[in-house]
Structure formats: C-alpha cells, structure tokens
Amino acid sequence: MAGTRPLSAAAPPGTSAPVSVPEIFDRAARRLRRDRAARDWAAHDFVRAVMLDGIAERLAGVKREFRDVLDLGAADRAFTLPGATITRADAGAVFAAGAVQTDEDRPAFADASFDLVVSAGVLDSVNDLPGALVLIRRALRPDGLFLGAFLGAGSLATLRAALRDADPGAARLHPQIDVRSAGDLLMRTGFALPVADGERLDVRYGDLFGLVRDLRGMAASNLLVGRSPMTRGTLARLADAFAARADADGRVPERFEIVFVTGWSPHPDQPQPARRGSATASLAAALPTPR
C-alpha cells in the first residue's frame, strides 16, 4: 500500500471523547514480530540507532533538566539520560521485560507523569497515531517535551517500485506520513511549538533478501490487517524487479526517510503566536516601491 498515510481525527486537546479509528495494523502480529526481532536485534538496529542519535542531538540543544522520562518503544534500552529515572514501555513482551507492555495508542500512564517522552521507531505502525500523540501529550507535565522519530513518506522507494512491477495492487507495504503532515498532526493533537523535519538514510543491498532480513530484524515487515502470503512466483518476480534497479556496482540502493518530531506540552510561559491582526506595520509598507 503506497502513498501518504491518511490521518484519523483525534479527540480535541483536553478532552477524552473516544474516536473510532479503523484498525489497519494487526496488533497481535505487531507484538509477535517485535518479540521475534528481539532475538537478533543488534544486527539490524541501524535505523533506530540513527533515530536515537537524532533525538540525542535535539535534546542536547534543550537547556533544561529532565528527571522523569518515558522511553516509548524501548527495544534495546539504548536511550539513556544521566540523572533521569527512565520508564520503558513497548508493545512486545520481550522488549518490555521488566518494563511496561502496552500499545502506544492505548492508555497506560497517568496524566502529567513525565517531563520528557522519547519514541524511536514505533509510531509509524500504530493504528491510531493521533490518539497515541494525545496520550503522549497528556502523560507530559506542563512544559514537558516530546521527541519522536519514525519512518516516513519516501521510505523503501525501491521496494515499492519493484512491488508495483511484480505484484500490482497488492497491499504489502505500510502507508506513510510525510514531514508536513507530521507537523500538522502535532498541532492538531495539542502540542505547543511543534517542529517536524526529516533525514534520509541511504543503504545499498546485494539483493532483495538482504533488505527483507533487515526489515524482519527491525520488526518492520508487513503488519497490515488482511495481508496474504506471497507466492513463490510473485517472490521470484519481485526479486528480479528489485535486482533490475541495481547500480553500476551491482548494488541496489534503498532509502529510509526518518521523520523527527518535537513538541511541548502547553504552558502559559511558553512563547505565544501573535494575535491575528495585531501587527502595527503592513507588509506592503516594508516592501520596496516598484519603479
């Protein structure tokens, strides 16, 4: 399933009204895939490592102290912050061992429990992403910070193109969210000072099966509800279509587009946008007069 992921409607900030959201991802399969990926996680964690590096870089630019932290999508527990108490949570039982096992879009934490929430590599496969973001915002104390990263629109472009050739019309890849939609979603779910930006990670593979091993190893294989097994014939056509896109060195380039999001839980002391119509000088007056 290619294209940009449609955004469901979230409950208005500050309300708890339930919103009906279609289940596009298989929750049970998602938990199972994460448990299986835990066995050899270190061999396939390069995308999450880039995400954590980006989160750390953004966090380093924030001149304040965070004491109570939630690591949502804990995986290898690689995120650390000296002096902080870190609560780990993951949908998979293995990754959540000794921590909290929960789906990110289902309530698990009391309001105002944390002053920092980080999430790397899981929000792109959540059924109700707006709902998950609302829960994250509520779990933050006023003026608390959320830093997240996930795979966004443009990821796996080569695999998507090969699938269109080999198995047109089949729903085998997850819908995706672009940077602009991610920023809009932060605003819709009540975050203050929202920022969304992207970073590209390019990887080259010898064949299709190297990519498949990585996707399985990072728990990023097909989780769509109603998915069907790929026949041997389709798999052979896909492998050929993927190989046909090799570069001069015989390697096939693939792309991982990482979306980083930053948002703050609202607080009266935060900078506020100017009131509409409050400007004292017009834009026309500031521009040079045409000759």
C-alpha positions as CSV (number, residue, x, y, z in Angstrom):
1,M,0.0,0.0,0.0
2,A,1.9,3.1,-1.2
3,G,1.2,6.7,-0.6
4,T,0.8,9.0,2.3
5,R,-0.9,7.6,5.3
6,P,-4.3,9.2,6.0
7,L,-4.6,10.9,9.4
8,S,-7.5,9.9,11.6
9,A,-9.3,12.6,13.6
10,A,-8.0,12.9,17.2
11,A,-10.1,14.0,20.1
12,P,-9.8,17.7,20.7
13,P,-7.0,18.7,23.2
14,G,-8.1,18.4,26.8
15,T,-11.0,16.0,26.0
16,S,-11.3,12.3,26.4
17,A,-14.0,11.6,23.9
18,P,-13.4,8.2,22.1
19,V,-12.8,8.4,18.4
20,S,-13.4,5.4,16.2
21,V,-10.3,4.6,14.1
22,P,-10.0,1.8,11.6
23,E,-7.6,-1.0,12.6
24,I,-5.1,-1.1,9.7
25,F,-2.3,-2.9,11.6
26,D,-2.6,-6.3,13.2
27,R,-1.9,-5.6,16.9
28,A,-1.2,-9.3,17.8
29,A,1.2,-9.7,14.8
30,R,3.0,-6.5,15.8
31,R,3.7,-7.7,19.3
32,L,4.8,-11.1,17.9
33,R,7.1,-9.5,15.3
34,R,8.8,-7.4,17.9
35,D,9.3,-10.4,20.1
36,R,10.9,-12.3,17.2
37,A,13.1,-9.3,16.3
38,A,14.5,-9.2,19.8
39,R,16.5,-12.3,19.2
40,D,18.9,-10.7,16.8
41,W,18.1,-7.0,17.2
42,A,21.7,-5.8,17.4
43,A,22.4,-7.0,13.8
44,H,19.5,-4.9,12.4
45,D,19.2,-1.8,14.6
46,F,20.9,0.7,12.4
47,V,17.8,2.7,11.6
48,R,16.8,3.0,15.2
49,A,20.4,4.0,16.1
50,V,20.2,6.9,13.6
51,M,16.9,7.9,15.1
52,L,18.3,7.9,18.7
53,D,21.3,9.9,17.5
54,G,19.0,12.5,16.1
55,I,16.9,12.6,19.3
56,A,20.1,13.0,21.4
57,E,21.2,15.8,19.1
58,R,17.9,17.6,19.5
59,L,17.8,17.0,23.2
60,A,21.3,18.4,23.6
61,G,20.0,21.7,22.4
62,V,17.5,22.0,25.2
63,K,19.0,23.8,28.2
64,R,17.0,22.2,31.0
65,E,17.0,19.2,33.2
66,F,14.6,16.2,32.8
67,R,14.1,13.9,35.7
68,D,11.1,11.6,34.8
69,V,11.4,10.2,31.3
70,L,9.3,7.7,29.3
71,D,11.0,5.7,26.6
72,L,8.1,4.6,24.4
73,G,9.2,1.8,22.2
74,A,12.0,0.8,24.4
75,A,13.5,-2.0,22.3
76,D,17.2,-2.3,23.3
77,R,17.0,0.3,26.0
78,A,19.7,2.2,24.2
79,F,18.3,5.6,25.1
80,T,19.9,6.9,28.3
81,L,19.9,10.2,30.1
82,P,22.2,10.7,33.1
83,G,20.4,11.6,36.3
84,A,16.9,10.7,35.0
85,T,14.5,8.0,36.0
86,I,13.5,6.3,32.8
87,T,10.3,4.3,32.4
88,R,10.4,1.8,29.5
89,A,7.4,0.7,27.5
90,D,7.0,-1.5,24.4
91,A,4.3,-3.4,22.6
92,G,6.4,-6.5,22.6
93,A,6.7,-8.7,25.7
94,V,10.4,-9.3,25.2
95,F,11.3,-5.6,24.7
96,A,9.0,-4.8,27.6
97,A,10.6,-7.3,30.0
98,G,10.9,-5.6,33.4
99,A,9.0,-2.6,32.0
100,V,5.5,-1.8,30.8
101,Q,3.9,-3.7,27.9
102,T,1.4,-1.5,26.1
103,D,0.3,-0.4,22.7
104,E,1.2,3.2,22.2
105,D,-2.4,4.3,21.3
106,R,-4.0,2.8,24.4
107,P,-3.9,4.5,27.8
108,A,-1.1,3.2,30.1
109,F,0.1,6.2,32.1
110,A,-1.4,8.8,34.4
111,D,-1.6,12.4,33.2
112,A,1.3,14.6,34.0
113,S,3.6,11.7,34.8
114,F,6.7,12.7,32.8
115,D,8.7,15.8,31.8
116,L,10.2,14.1,28.8
117,V,8.8,11.4,26.4
118,V,11.0,9.9,23.6
119,S,9.9,7.4,21.0
120,A,12.1,6.0,18.2
121,G,10.9,3.7,15.5
122,V,7.4,2.6,16.5
123,L,4.9,5.3,15.8
124,D,4.7,4.6,12.1
125,S,2.9,1.3,12.8
126,V,0.4,2.5,15.4
127,N,-3.3,2.2,14.4
128,D,-4.3,5.5,16.0
129,L,-1.4,7.8,15.7
130,P,-3.3,10.9,16.6
131,G,-4.7,9.1,19.7
132,A,-1.1,8.0,20.6
133,L,0.1,11.6,20.4
134,V,-2.8,12.8,22.5
135,L,-1.8,10.2,25.2
136,I,1.8,11.3,25.0
137,R,0.8,14.9,25.5
138,R,-1.4,14.0,28.4
139,A,1.4,12.0,30.0
140,L,3.6,15.1,29.9
141,R,3.6,17.7,32.6
142,P,3.1,21.3,31.6
143,D,6.1,22.4,29.5
144,G,7.2,18.8,29.1
145,L,9.0,17.8,25.9
146,F,8.2,15.1,23.3
147,L,10.9,13.9,20.9
148,G,10.0,11.3,18.4
149,A,11.3,9.7,15.2
150,F,9.7,7.2,12.8
151,L,9.9,6.1,9.2
152,G,8.0,8.4,6.9
153,A,6.9,9.0,3.3
154,G,9.5,8.1,0.7
155,S,10.9,5.2,2.7
156,L,11.6,1.9,0.8
157,A,11.1,3.7,-2.6
158,T,12.9,0.9,-4.5
159,L,11.0,-1.9,-2.8
160,R,7.7,-0.1,-3.5
161,A,8.6,0.4,-7.2
162,A,9.6,-3.3,-7.5
163,L,6.3,-4.4,-5.9
164,R,4.3,-2.3,-8.3
165,D,6.0,-4.2,-11.1
166,A,5.8,-7.7,-9.5
167,D,2.5,-7.6,-7.6
168,P,0.4,-4.6,-8.7
169,G,-2.5,-3.7,-6.5
170,A,-1.4,-5.9,-3.5
171,A,-1.3,-4.2,0.0
172,R,2.1,-5.2,1.2
173,L,3.7,-2.0,2.4
174,H,2.6,0.3,5.1
175,P,1.0,3.7,4.4
176,Q,3.3,6.6,5.4
177,I,3.2,10.1,6.8
178,D,5.3,12.9,5.3
179,V,7.1,15.7,7.3
180,R,4.4,18.3,6.7
181,S,1.6,16.1,7.8
182,A,3.6,15.1,10.9
183,G,3.9,18.8,11.9
184,D,0.2,19.4,11.3
185,L,-0.6,16.4,13.4
186,L,1.4,17.7,16.3
187,M,-0.7,20.9,16.2
188,R,-4.0,19.0,15.9
189,T,-3.2,16.9,19.0
190,G,-2.4,19.9,21.2
191,F,1.4,20.2,21.2
192,A,2.9,23.7,21.5
193,L,5.9,24.9,19.4
194,P,5.7,21.9,17.1
195,V,8.6,21.1,14.7
196,A,8.9,18.3,12.2
197,D,11.9,17.7,10.0
198,G,13.4,14.8,8.0
199,E,16.7,13.0,7.5
200,R,17.5,10.5,4.8
201,L,19.4,7.2,5.3
202,D,20.6,5.5,2.1
203,V,21.5,1.8,2.2
204,R,22.7,-0.5,-0.6
205,Y,21.8,-4.1,-0.9
206,G,23.2,-7.1,-2.8
207,D,19.7,-8.5,-3.3
208,L,16.1,-8.4,-2.1
209,F,16.7,-10.9,0.6
210,G,19.2,-8.7,2.4
211,L,16.6,-6.0,2.7
212,V,13.9,-8.5,3.8
213,R,16.3,-9.7,6.6
214,D,16.8,-6.2,7.8
215,L,13.0,-5.4,7.7
216,R,12.2,-8.5,9.7
217,G,15.1,-7.9,12.1
218,M,13.9,-4.4,12.9
219,A,10.2,-5.6,13.2
220,A,9.3,-3.5,10.1
221,S,7.8,-6.2,7.9
222,N,4.1,-6.3,6.7
223,L,1.7,-5.8,9.6
224,L,-1.4,-4.9,7.6
225,V,-4.7,-6.5,8.6
226,G,-5.8,-8.9,5.8
227,R,-2.3,-9.4,4.5
228,S,-1.7,-12.6,2.5
229,P,1.4,-14.7,1.9
230,M,3.4,-14.1,-1.2
231,T,3.5,-16.9,-3.7
232,R,6.9,-18.3,-4.9
233,G,6.2,-16.9,-8.4
234,T,5.5,-13.4,-7.0
235,L,8.6,-13.5,-4.8
236,A,10.7,-14.5,-7.8
237,R,9.3,-11.6,-9.9
238,L,9.9,-9.2,-7.0
239,A,13.5,-10.4,-6.6
240,D,14.1,-9.8,-10.3
241,A,12.4,-6.4,-10.3
242,F,14.5,-5.4,-7.3
243,A,17.7,-6.6,-8.9
244,A,16.9,-4.7,-12.1
245,R,17.3,-1.5,-10.2
246,A,20.9,-2.2,-9.2
247,D,23.6,0.5,-9.7
248,A,26.8,0.1,-11.7
249,D,28.4,-1.8,-8.8
250,G,25.6,-4.3,-8.8
251,R,24.1,-3.0,-5.5
252,V,20.5,-1.9,-5.2
253,P,20.0,1.5,-3.4
254,E,17.2,1.7,-0.8
255,R,16.1,4.7,1.2
256,F,14.9,5.2,4.7
257,E,13.2,8.6,5.3
258,I,13.2,9.4,9.0
259,V,10.7,11.9,10.3
260,F,11.7,13.7,13.5
261,V,9.0,15.5,15.6
262,T,9.4,17.8,18.5
263,G,6.5,19.2,20.6
264,W,5.9,20.7,24.0
265,S,3.1,20.2,26.4
266,P,1.4,23.6,26.6
267,H,2.4,26.0,29.4
268,P,1.4,29.7,29.9
269,D,5.1,30.8,30.0
270,Q,5.8,29.5,26.5
271,P,6.2,31.9,23.6
272,Q,2.8,32.6,22.0
273,P,2.0,33.4,18.4
274,A,0.9,37.0,17.8
275,R,-2.8,37.6,17.8
276,R,-4.2,37.8,14.2
277,G,-4.5,41.4,13.1
278,S,-2.2,42.7,15.9
279,A,0.6,43.8,13.5
280,T,1.4,47.5,13.7
281,A,3.1,47.7,10.2
282,S,1.9,46.4,6.9
283,L,3.9,44.1,4.7
284,A,3.3,46.4,1.8
285,A,5.0,49.3,3.6
286,A,8.0,47.1,4.3
287,L,8.5,46.1,0.6
288,P,10.4,48.4,-1.8
289,T,8.3,50.6,-4.1
290,P,8.3,49.3,-7.7
291,R,10.0,51.6,-10.2
